[in-house]
């Protein structure tokens, strides 16, 4: 006698897309932070 375990998860593609876009936005923010720091020497340019 064999027992089959059919626990498949249905992942919504909208959630995957939202998480991917969130990751891209975070990566872009980090790159912008490094760029601003390297050009101006301040983490937030214009903010004392």
KAFENBEL-V34139 format. One record per residue. N is the residue number from 1. RES is the residue in one letter. PSI is psi in radians with two decimals (NA if undefined). OMEGA is omega as a letter, one per 20 degrees, with the letter a starting at -180 (none if undefined). NEAR is the number of other C-alpha atoms within 12 Angstrom. Layout:
N,RES,PSI,OMEGA,NEAR  N,RES,PSI,OMEGA,NEAR
//
This chain:
1,X,2.25,r,3  2,X,2.53,r,4  3,X,2.17,r,5  4,X,2.33,r,7  5,X,1.82,a,6  6,X,1.10,r,6  7,X,1.52,r,6  8,X,2.41,r,7  9,X,2.33,r,6  10,X,1.99,a,9  11,X,2.21,r,9  12,X,2.29,a,10  13,X,-0.44,r,10  14,X,-0.67,r,11  15,X,-0.66,r,12  16,X,-0.74,r,13  17,X,-0.72,r,13  18,X,-0.73,r,13  19,X,-0.64,r,14  20,X,-0.75,r,14  21,X,-0.65,r,14  22,X,-0.69,r,14  23,X,-0.72,r,14  24,X,-0.71,r,14  25,X,-0.70,r,14  26,X,-0.71,r,14  27,X,-0.73,r,14  28,X,-0.69,r,14  29,X,-0.70,r,16  30,X,-0.70,r,15  31,X,-0.69,r,15  32,X,-0.64,r,19  33,X,-0.80,r,19  34,X,-0.70,r,18  35,X,-0.74,r,17  36,X,-0.68,a,17  37,X,-0.65,a,16  38,X,-0.49,a,14  39,X,-0.63,a,13  40,X,-0.37,a,15  41,X,0.05,r,15  42,X,2.56,r,16  43,X,-0.76,r,19  44,X,1.77,a,17  45,X,2.33,r,16  46,X,-0.15,r,10  47,X,2.14,a,8  48,X,NA,none,7
//
